[in-house]
Amino acid sequence: MVRKSLLGSFFLLSAALLAGCEKKSPTIPAGSVKANPAYVEYFGQPPTPETGTCFARVGFFPLRSDPEKVSPVPFFLFREEGQLQLVLDRLVSGEMAFPAESALFNPFPAGTRVQVRSLGEGVTELTLSLDGTSTAAPDFAAMAAALTETAVQFDEVQRVRILVVGAPMAGMPPDGFGHEPQRIASLDSPNLLMVIGNWEHGAEDLEEILANFDRPVTIGSFRLRDASGQEVKGKYYQSAFDMAVVIHPENPSAFREGIAFSAEWDVADALGRHGKGEAVFRLQRHEHPAEKKE
């Protein structure tokens, strides 16, 4: 049985999403959530945090099969001010890591930065800084589609001008990029994205295993088996925002980076889309940064 937990992550860095969430107490008011129209359109009503106020937004990432098309991914914020900058920072930062078998990919090279400046009259200028160490040729069309559709979900943005190293991005119309409904791919059934392990920095044994879905889901059933076909024993929880199943295994020393798991799931999202499947995943390692010593 899956129980609620405030442990867990979305992709590789859920701590940023869960900051400020603590267990309820009689003196702490219940949490609340505010979803914008884009989130509600693609994902329905979002889960409510146990405490604090969160804001449900979306980021758009390109499809591997057609990089000029994009698909939405849930973003949860805990700050009302500067949300456009926060969402775009997360979009380009590399926090959102997709496995090779995913239908989506992150087109932004490691080290990419974005600076947001309003030009007024619905036009926003985005200045991209690329670190120049990537050997792959930048996919500017994919970047433009992801940045534009992510930015125009905010009411104050109708057009987006994108600068790269101070120059207009190749292919940009004179008045900037705008919303193009035809390039947004329709969302299929909810799906399991990856299985990752959380390790303390330098530790040999993992703390927990996380099976991450592509959106908040209600769990009908979930099973995780090792390479021998044995079900992984331990305590099973569901993460905050319902985007992951979190497992605290009975025998953490049995699990190492790269080992194979067979996952089987039966889930549904808030709009009633049903997802059921079984697949093999390799355990990905996520290591918490070392704590700074005073």
C-alpha positions as a LaTeX table, in Angstrom:
\begin{tabular}{lrrr}
\hline
Residue & $x$ (\AA) & $y$ (\AA) & $z$ (\AA) \\
\hline
Met1 & 0.00 & 0.00 & 0.00 \\
Val2 & 1.23 & 3.47 & $-0.88$ \\
Arg3 & 1.10 & 6.13 & 1.86 \\
Lys4 & 1.74 & 9.85 & 1.76 \\
Ser5 & 5.26 & 11.06 & 2.48 \\
Leu6 & 7.08 & 14.35 & 2.17 \\
Leu7 & 10.08 & 12.45 & 0.90 \\
Gly8 & 10.68 & 11.98 & $-2.77$ \\
Ser9 & 11.65 & 13.93 & $-5.84$ \\
Phe10 & 10.53 & 15.03 & $-9.24$ \\
Phe11 & 13.22 & 14.04 & $-11.73$ \\
Leu12 & 16.56 & 14.56 & $-10.03$ \\
Leu13 & 15.98 & 17.61 & $-7.85$ \\
Ser14 & 12.69 & 17.52 & $-5.96$ \\
Ala15 & 14.09 & 19.24 & $-2.89$ \\
Ala16 & 13.54 & 22.54 & $-4.71$ \\
Leu17 & 9.91 & 21.63 & $-5.22$ \\
Leu18 & 9.31 & 20.49 & $-1.66$ \\
Ala19 & 11.02 & 23.33 & 0.19 \\
Gly20 & 8.89 & 24.58 & 3.00 \\
Cys21 & 6.74 & 21.43 & 3.33 \\
Glu22 & 6.54 & 20.07 & 6.85 \\
Lys23 & 4.17 & 17.79 & 8.73 \\
Lys24 & 0.94 & 19.34 & 9.90 \\
Ser25 & 0.53 & 20.47 & 13.48 \\
Pro26 & $-2.46$ & 22.05 & 15.19 \\
Thr27 & $-0.82$ & 25.50 & 15.03 \\
Ile28 & 0.06 & 25.37 & 11.32 \\
Pro29 & $-2.73$ & 26.19 & 8.84 \\
Ala30 & $-3.54$ & 23.75 & 6.07 \\
Gly31 & $-1.77$ & 24.24 & 2.78 \\
Ser32 & $-3.24$ & 25.75 & $-0.36$ \\
Val33 & $-2.48$ & 25.61 & $-4.07$ \\
Lys34 & $-3.03$ & 28.09 & $-6.89$ \\
Ala35 & $-2.96$ & 26.72 & $-10.41$ \\
Asn36 & $-2.85$ & 28.91 & $-13.50$ \\
Pro37 & $-5.02$ & 28.14 & $-16.59$ \\
Ala38 & $-2.18$ & 26.36 & $-18.38$ \\
Tyr39 & $-1.69$ & 23.89 & $-15.54$ \\
Val40 & $-5.43$ & 23.21 & $-15.21$ \\
Glu41 & $-5.78$ & 22.72 & $-18.97$ \\
Tyr42 & $-3.06$ & 20.07 & $-19.18$ \\
Phe43 & $-3.16$ & 18.43 & $-15.75$ \\
Gly44 & $-6.44$ & 19.32 & $-14.00$ \\
Gln45 & $-6.57$ & 20.41 & $-10.38$ \\
Pro46 & $-3.19$ & 19.98 & $-8.61$ \\
Pro47 & $-2.58$ & 18.25 & $-5.28$ \\
Thr48 & $-2.57$ & 20.50 & $-2.22$ \\
Pro49 & 0.57 & 20.74 & $-0.05$ \\
Glu50 & 0.25 & 19.92 & 3.62 \\
Thr51 & 1.42 & 23.41 & 4.59 \\
Gly52 & 2.19 & 26.67 & 2.86 \\
Thr53 & 0.96 & 28.00 & $-0.47$ \\
Cys54 & 2.30 & 26.57 & $-3.70$ \\
Phe55 & 1.76 & 27.71 & $-7.27$ \\
Ala56 & 1.20 & 25.13 & $-10.00$ \\
Arg57 & 2.72 & 26.14 & $-13.33$ \\
Val58 & 4.10 & 24.32 & $-16.38$ \\
Gly59 & 7.33 & 24.14 & $-18.32$ \\
Phe60 & 7.48 & 22.96 & $-21.92$ \\
Phe61 & 10.11 & 20.59 & $-23.29$ \\
Pro62 & 10.61 & 19.40 & $-26.89$ \\
Leu63 & 9.86 & 15.92 & $-28.20$ \\
Arg64 & 12.77 & 13.72 & $-29.26$ \\
Ser65 & 10.81 & 12.64 & $-32.31$ \\
Asp66 & 9.94 & 16.20 & $-33.37$ \\
Pro67 & 12.05 & 18.88 & $-31.62$ \\
Glu68 & 9.89 & 21.74 & $-32.88$ \\
Lys69 & 6.94 & 20.34 & $-30.88$ \\
Val70 & 6.77 & 20.61 & $-27.11$ \\
Ser71 & 4.90 & 18.96 & $-24.26$ \\
Pro72 & 4.04 & 20.37 & $-20.80$ \\
Val73 & 5.61 & 19.24 & $-17.53$ \\
Pro74 & 4.32 & 20.27 & $-14.06$ \\
Phe75 & 6.30 & 22.86 & $-12.10$ \\
Phe76 & 5.52 & 23.72 & $-8.47$ \\
Leu77 & 6.72 & 26.98 & $-6.93$ \\
Phe78 & 6.61 & 28.30 & $-3.38$ \\
Arg79 & 7.19 & 31.96 & $-4.20$ \\
Glu80 & 4.69 & 34.31 & $-5.81$ \\
Glu81 & 7.15 & 37.01 & $-6.85$ \\
Gly82 & 9.29 & 36.63 & $-9.96$ \\
Gln83 & 7.66 & 33.43 & $-11.17$ \\
Leu84 & 8.55 & 33.93 & $-14.83$ \\
Gln85 & 12.24 & 34.09 & $-13.93$ \\
Leu86 & 11.91 & 31.12 & $-11.55$ \\
Val87 & 10.22 & 28.92 & $-14.16$ \\
Leu88 & 12.65 & 29.83 & $-16.93$ \\
Asp89 & 15.64 & 29.30 & $-14.62$ \\
Arg90 & 14.40 & 25.79 & $-13.92$ \\
Leu91 & 13.70 & 25.18 & $-17.61$ \\
Val92 & 17.27 & 25.92 & $-18.72$ \\
Ser93 & 19.23 & 24.88 & $-15.65$ \\
Gly94 & 19.56 & 21.16 & $-16.25$ \\
Glu95 & 17.51 & 20.32 & $-13.14$ \\
Met96 & 15.01 & 18.66 & $-15.43$ \\
Ala97 & 16.87 & 15.53 & $-16.54$ \\
Phe98 & 15.09 & 13.08 & $-18.83$ \\
Pro99 & 16.28 & 9.49 & $-19.34$ \\
Ala100 & 17.29 & 8.35 & $-22.81$ \\
Glu101 & 14.06 & 6.39 & $-23.26$ \\
Ser102 & 11.88 & 9.43 & $-22.47$ \\
Ala103 & 9.79 & 11.03 & $-25.21$ \\
Leu104 & 11.09 & 14.44 & $-24.06$ \\
Phe105 & 14.56 & 15.99 & $-23.91$ \\
Asn106 & 16.17 & 19.11 & $-22.47$ \\
Pro107 & 17.69 & 21.16 & $-25.33$ \\
Phe108 & 19.67 & 23.54 & $-23.12$ \\
Pro109 & 23.42 & 22.84 & $-22.73$ \\
Ala110 & 24.79 & 22.54 & $-19.21$ \\
Gly111 & 25.51 & 25.94 & $-17.74$ \\
Thr112 & 22.86 & 27.81 & $-19.71$ \\
Arg113 & 21.53 & 30.94 & $-18.02$ \\
Val114 & 18.58 & 33.17 & $-18.91$ \\
Gln115 & 17.97 & 36.82 & $-18.06$ \\
Val116 & 14.41 & 38.17 & $-18.25$ \\
Arg117 & 13.58 & 41.77 & $-19.15$ \\
Ser118 & 10.14 & 43.21 & $-19.85$ \\
Leu119 & 10.06 & 45.53 & $-22.87$ \\
Gly120 & 6.46 & 46.55 & $-22.23$ \\
Glu121 & 3.34 & 46.13 & $-24.36$ \\
Gly122 & 3.36 & 42.35 & $-23.84$ \\
Val123 & 6.92 & 41.82 & $-25.12$ \\
Thr124 & 9.54 & 40.08 & $-22.96$ \\
Glu125 & 13.22 & 39.80 & $-23.86$ \\
Leu126 & 15.14 & 36.67 & $-22.86$ \\
Thr127 & 18.94 & 36.79 & $-23.02$ \\
Leu128 & 20.56 & 33.36 & $-23.10$ \\
Ser129 & 24.12 & 32.76 & $-21.95$ \\
Leu130 & 25.70 & 29.50 & $-23.11$ \\
Asp131 & 28.91 & 28.32 & $-21.44$ \\
Gly132 & 30.43 & 27.19 & $-24.76$ \\
Thr133 & 31.83 & 23.89 & $-23.49$ \\
Ser134 & 29.21 & 21.67 & $-25.12$ \\
Thr135 & 30.40 & 19.86 & $-28.24$ \\
Ala136 & 26.85 & 19.40 & $-29.59$ \\
Ala137 & 25.40 & 22.01 & $-31.94$ \\
Pro138 & 22.67 & 23.98 & $-30.14$ \\
Asp139 & 19.12 & 23.22 & $-31.28$ \\
Phe140 & 17.87 & 26.78 & $-31.36$ \\
Ala141 & 14.45 & 25.88 & $-32.80$ \\
Ala142 & 13.81 & 23.52 & $-29.88$ \\
Met143 & 15.05 & 26.12 & $-27.40$ \\
Ala144 & 12.82 & 28.80 & $-28.91$ \\
Ala145 & 9.72 & 26.60 & $-28.77$ \\
Ala146 & 10.37 & 25.60 & $-25.14$ \\
Leu147 & 11.13 & 29.14 & $-23.96$ \\
Thr148 & 8.27 & 30.78 & $-25.81$ \\
Glu149 & 5.49 & 28.39 & $-24.78$ \\
Thr150 & 6.74 & 28.42 & $-21.19$ \\
Ala151 & 6.83 & 32.23 & $-21.07$ \\
Val152 & 3.46 & 32.96 & $-22.71$ \\
Gln153 & 1.54 & 31.07 & $-20.01$ \\
Phe154 & 2.01 & 34.27 & $-17.98$ \\
Asp155 & $-0.58$ & 36.95 & $-18.71$ \\
Glu156 & 1.97 & 39.72 & $-19.11$ \\
Val157 & 3.77 & 37.93 & $-21.97$ \\
Gln158 & 2.41 & 37.83 & $-25.52$ \\
Arg159 & 5.65 & 37.90 & $-27.55$ \\
Val160 & 9.18 & 36.76 & $-26.71$ \\
Arg161 & 12.40 & 38.17 & $-28.13$ \\
Ile162 & 15.36 & 35.83 & $-27.57$ \\
Leu163 & 18.97 & 37.00 & $-27.65$ \\
Val164 & 21.95 & 34.61 & $-27.75$ \\
Val165 & 25.29 & 36.20 & $-26.85$ \\
Gly166 & 23.63 & 39.57 & $-27.41$ \\
Ala167 & 22.35 & 38.82 & $-30.92$ \\
Pro168 & 18.83 & 37.89 & $-32.04$ \\
Met169 & 18.28 & 34.13 & $-32.16$ \\
Ala170 & 18.41 & 32.71 & $-35.68$ \\
Gly171 & 14.97 & 32.45 & $-37.26$ \\
Met172 & 13.29 & 34.89 & $-34.88$ \\
Pro173 & 10.51 & 37.01 & $-36.48$ \\
Pro174 & 11.04 & 40.79 & $-36.28$ \\
Asp175 & 8.41 & 41.12 & $-33.56$ \\
Gly176 & 9.62 & 38.06 & $-31.65$ \\
Phe177 & 8.20 & 34.58 & $-31.10$ \\
Gly178 & 4.58 & 33.99 & $-30.12$ \\
His179 & 2.28 & 31.20 & $-29.00$ \\
Glu180 & 1.70 & 28.51 & $-31.65$ \\
Pro181 & $-0.99$ & 26.04 & $-30.50$ \\
Gln182 & $-0.16$ & 23.53 & $-33.22$ \\
Arg183 & 3.31 & 22.88 & $-31.82$ \\
Ile184 & 2.02 & 21.69 & $-28.44$ \\
Ala185 & 1.72 & 17.90 & $-28.48$ \\
Ser186 & $-1.35$ & 16.30 & $-26.94$ \\
Leu187 & $-0.73$ & 14.55 & $-23.63$ \\
Asp188 & $-1.09$ & 10.78 & $-23.54$ \\
Ser189 & $-1.71$ & 8.60 & $-20.50$ \\
Pro190 & 0.45 & 9.17 & $-17.41$ \\
Asn191 & 3.70 & 7.25 & $-17.55$ \\
Leu192 & 6.59 & 6.20 & $-15.31$ \\
Leu193 & 9.69 & 8.16 & $-16.30$ \\
Met194 & 12.58 & 6.69 & $-14.32$ \\
Val195 & 13.75 & 4.92 & $-11.19$ \\
Ile196 & 16.43 & 6.75 & $-9.22$ \\
Gly197 & 18.23 & 6.26 & $-5.93$ \\
Asn198 & 19.05 & 8.95 & $-3.37$ \\
Trp199 & 22.46 & 8.68 & $-1.72$ \\
Glu200 & 24.04 & 10.91 & 0.88 \\
His201 & 27.27 & 12.38 & $-0.46$ \\
Gly202 & 29.97 & 9.69 & $-0.42$ \\
Ala203 & 27.71 & 7.07 & 1.18 \\
Glu204 & 27.84 & 3.46 & 0.00 \\
Asp205 & 24.21 & 2.57 & 0.76 \\
Leu206 & 21.29 & 4.49 & $-0.68$ \\
Glu207 & 18.60 & 6.15 & 1.45 \\
Glu208 & 15.60 & 5.59 & $-0.78$ \\
Ile209 & 14.43 & 4.55 & $-4.23$ \\
Leu210 & 12.08 & 6.78 & $-6.19$ \\
Ala211 & 9.86 & 5.83 & $-9.12$ \\
Asn212 & 9.07 & 9.15 & $-10.81$ \\
Phe213 & 5.95 & 9.74 & $-12.91$ \\
Asp214 & 5.49 & 12.50 & $-15.47$ \\
Arg215 & 2.65 & 14.20 & $-13.54$ \\
Pro216 & 0.67 & 13.90 & $-10.30$ \\
Val217 & $-1.12$ & 10.55 & $-10.21$ \\
Thr218 & $-3.43$ & 8.47 & $-8.06$ \\
Ile219 & $-1.86$ & 5.06 & $-7.50$ \\
Gly220 & $-4.06$ & 2.06 & $-8.22$ \\
Ser221 & $-1.20$ & $-0.40$ & $-7.83$ \\
Phe222 & 2.59 & $-0.34$ & $-8.01$ \\
Arg223 & 5.21 & $-3.08$ & $-7.82$ \\
Leu224 & 8.98 & $-2.96$ & $-8.08$ \\
Arg225 & 11.01 & $-6.14$ & $-8.62$ \\
Asp226 & 14.75 & $-6.71$ & $-8.74$ \\
Ala227 & 16.60 & $-8.53$ & $-11.51$ \\
Ser228 & 15.81 & $-11.90$ & $-9.96$ \\
Gly229 & 12.08 & $-11.15$ & $-10.04$ \\
Gln230 & 11.77 & $-10.68$ & $-6.28$ \\
Glu231 & 9.61 & $-7.79$ & $-5.12$ \\
Val232 & 11.60 & $-5.08$ & $-3.38$ \\
Lys233 & 10.68 & $-5.26$ & 0.30 \\
Gly234 & 10.42 & $-2.14$ & 2.42 \\
Lys235 & 8.15 & 0.78 & 3.22 \\
Tyr236 & 6.31 & 2.37 & 0.29 \\
Tyr237 & 5.08 & 5.97 & 0.32 \\
Gln238 & 3.79 & 8.53 & $-2.17$ \\
Ser239 & 5.70 & 11.79 & $-2.45$ \\
Ala240 & 4.39 & 15.30 & $-2.01$ \\
Phe241 & 2.55 & 16.40 & $-5.16$ \\
Asp242 & 1.85 & 12.72 & $-5.94$ \\
Met243 & 4.58 & 12.49 & $-8.58$ \\
Ala244 & 6.65 & 9.64 & $-7.21$ \\
Val245 & 6.45 & 6.37 & $-5.31$ \\
Val246 & 9.14 & 6.40 & $-2.61$ \\
Ile247 & 10.59 & 3.12 & $-1.33$ \\
His248 & 12.69 & 2.72 & 1.82 \\
Pro249 & 14.11 & $-0.76$ & 1.18 \\
Glu250 & 14.68 & $-3.25$ & 3.98 \\
Asn251 & 18.17 & $-4.00$ & 2.66 \\
Pro252 & 19.68 & $-0.80$ & 1.14 \\
Ser253 & 23.10 & $-2.40$ & 0.66 \\
Ala254 & 21.63 & $-4.70$ & $-2.00$ \\
Phe255 & 21.11 & $-1.83$ & $-4.44$ \\
Arg256 & 23.81 & $-0.19$ & $-6.53$ \\
Glu257 & 23.79 & 2.31 & $-9.36$ \\
Gly258 & 22.91 & 0.73 & $-12.70$ \\
Ile259 & 21.15 & $-2.40$ & $-11.46$ \\
Ala260 & 17.94 & $-3.35$ & $-13.26$ \\
Phe261 & 14.44 & $-3.10$ & $-11.84$ \\
Ser262 & 11.14 & $-4.22$ & $-13.31$ \\
Ala263 & 8.37 & $-1.76$ & $-12.49$ \\
Glu264 & 4.66 & $-2.38$ & $-12.91$ \\
Trp265 & 2.10 & 0.39 & $-12.43$ \\
Asp266 & $-1.59$ & 1.20 & $-12.71$ \\
Val267 & $-2.30$ & 4.92 & $-12.19$ \\
Ala268 & $-4.64$ & 7.75 & $-13.18$ \\
Asp269 & $-4.18$ & 11.51 & $-13.37$ \\
Ala270 & $-6.52$ & 14.30 & $-12.24$ \\
Leu271 & $-8.23$ & 14.43 & $-15.65$ \\
Gly272 & $-9.09$ & 10.74 & $-15.55$ \\
Arg273 & $-6.43$ & 9.59 & $-18.01$ \\
His274 & $-5.44$ & 6.05 & $-17.11$ \\
Gly275 & $-1.89$ & 4.72 & $-17.37$ \\
Lys276 & $-0.90$ & 1.09 & $-17.01$ \\
Gly277 & 2.39 & $-0.52$ & $-17.93$ \\
Glu278 & 5.45 & $-2.56$ & $-17.12$ \\
Ala279 & 9.05 & $-1.74$ & $-18.03$ \\
Val280 & 12.67 & $-2.33$ & $-17.02$ \\
Phe281 & 14.64 & 0.59 & $-15.61$ \\
Arg282 & 18.28 & 0.99 & $-14.59$ \\
Leu283 & 18.77 & 2.61 & $-11.20$ \\
Gln284 & 20.09 & 6.16 & $-11.62$ \\
Arg285 & 22.17 & 7.70 & $-8.86$ \\
His286 & 21.28 & 11.04 & $-7.30$ \\
Glu287 & 23.76 & 12.12 & $-4.65$ \\
His288 & 22.99 & 14.86 & $-2.14$ \\
Pro289 & 25.69 & 17.56 & $-2.12$ \\
Ala290 & 28.13 & 17.47 & 0.77 \\
Glu291 & 27.18 & 19.77 & 3.63 \\
Lys292 & 29.39 & 22.81 & 4.04 \\
Lys293 & 31.42 & 22.83 & 7.25 \\
Glu294 & 31.55 & 26.04 & 9.25 \\
\hline
\end{tabular}
